[in-house]
Amino acid sequence: MKKSLIMVIGAVILIGIIISTFAGTYNSLVTKEEAANNKLADIDTMLQRRLDLIPNLVNTVKGFAAHETEIIDSVTEARTKLAGASTLEDKANANGELTTALNKLLVVVENYPQIQSSANFIQLSDELAGTENRIAVARKDYNDAVKDFNASIKKFPSNLMANMFGFESKEYFEASEGANSVPNVEF
């Protein structure tokens, strides 16, 4: 009788350990996935801030350099693409296009000292530069969270739980092709 009682208690303890291990692993995966989702939301917030600043910057430049419509239109078009992007890949590509268009716009501004000395332009360009820095930090934080999550769902034994509960790898927020090239602006 004592032997069977000890075996039952041992089985209950073993089942308890297994259940708590599974629960801990599952909760860890959920926490890491939510951290990655939160970091992606931070990127969206910064991209929206950038989208909100651009019309004011474009209007300021328009007032001084009305004949630079092609570059101004490219900024507006790229902004529209980013605003309408739904997937991570679309956002990354549209963000790259917008960055290129903004770089071209800033090259144009260099040829207009009156724009550079405008208090409104200075304030907007400072805010935009700060936002660009925040976007870079948010992208890095997101990619770090994705790296942590993706590694967790691939490591044993949490990969068993990940497969069982349908956790899937997340995409990194990568720069679009050509984002590291210098824009070519001709007058």
N, C-alpha and C positions, 0 to 999 in steps of 0.2 A: 504494500500500500504506500509506504513512504517512497519507494523507488518510483512508482508511477506519478506521485505528487511532484517529486523533484523533476521528472521529465516534462510534466505539464507546465510547471513554472519556468523551466528552461526554454520550452517551446514558445511560451508567451513572451518571455524576455527577448528571444531571438526574433520573433515576429515584430515586436515593438521596435527593436533596433532597425530592422529592415524598413518598416513603415516610416520611421523618423528619418532614415537616410534618404528614402525616396522623396519624402515631403521637403526635406532640406534642399535636395538637388533641384526639385521642381521650383521651389520658391526662389532659389538662386537664379535659375534661368529666367523666370518671370521678371525678377528685379533687374537683371542685366538687359533684357529686352526693353523694358520700360525706360531704362536709362538711355538706351540708344534712341528710342522714340522721342524722349524728351529733348535730347540733343538735336535731333532733326527738327523738332518744333522751334528750337532756338535759332537754327539756320533760317527757317521760314520767317521768323520774326525779324531777323536782321535784313533778309532780302526784301521784306515788305517795307521796312524803314528806308531802305535804299530806293525802292520804287516810289515812295512818297516824296523823297527829296529831289528826285530827278526832274519832274516837271518844273519845279521852281528854278533849278539850275539852268534848264533848257530855255525857259522864258527869259532869264537874265541875259544869257548869251544871245538869244534872238534879238533882244533890244539893241545890242551893240553890233552884231554881225549878221544882219538879216540875209546877206547873200550866201551864207554858209549853210544853205538849206539841206544839202545832201547829207552832211554829217549830222545835222540836227534831226533830220528824218530817220537816219540810221539808229540814233539813240532812242528815239520814240518807238520805232519798230522793235528794237531789241527789248525795250522795257515792256512792251505789250506781250511779246513772246514769253518773257519771264513771268509776267503776271498770270498768263494762261497756262503755264506749265503745271502738269499734274504729277508726273512720275519723277523720281529722283534723277534719272538720266536726262529727261527734258529740262529739269531745273538746272542741272550742271551745264548743259549745252547752252541754254538761254543765258545763264549767268556769264558764261565765257564770252558770248556775243555782246552782251551788255558791257562787260569790262572793256572789250576791244573798242566798242563804239565810244565809251566814255573817255578812254585814252586818246582817241582821235580828237574828240571834242576839246580835251585839255591841251592838246598840241595846237589846235586852232586858237585857243584863248591866248596862248603865248604870243601870238602876233597882234594882239589887241591890248595894248597897255591900259586903255580906259576900262576894259572889263576887269583886268587884274586888280585895278585900284578901286573897283566898286565894292563898297562895304557889304552889300548883299551877296555878291559873288564870293567874296572872301569867307563870309560866314557859311554859305552853303557848301563851298568846296571843303572847308574845315570839317563840317558835319559829315560830308560824304566820305572824306578820308578816315574819319573816326569810325564810320559805319563799315567801311572796307576792312579796317582792322578787326572790328568785332566779327565780321563775317569770316575772316580768316581764322580767328580763334574758335568760333562756333563750329566751323568745318573740321578743325583739328580735334576738338572735343568730341564731335560726333564720330569721326573716324576712329578715335581711341575707344569709344564706347562700342562701336561695331566690332572692332578688333577683339575686345574682351568678350563680347557676346558670341561672335563666331568661333573663337577658340573654345569657349565653354561648351558649345553644342557639338564640337568635334572631338573633345577629349573623352576618354573612357573614365568612368562609367556614365557620365552625364549625357553622352551621345545616345545612350539607350533611352533615357528619359526624353531627350529632344525628339528622337524619332517616334517614340510612342505618342507624344502629345503634339506633334506637328510643328515644332519650332524649325524655322528655316533661316538660312544665312541671310544677312542683310547686305545691301550694296554699300560700297564706300562712296562718299561724295568726292568725285575726282574732277580735276580740271578738264575742260574740254580740249580737244585737239587745237593746237595753235594758240592757246591761252598764254603761252610763255614767249610768244614772238612779239616784237616791237611793231606797233601799228605804223603803216606807211601812209603819210598824209602829204598830198601834193597840192600846191596852190597854182 
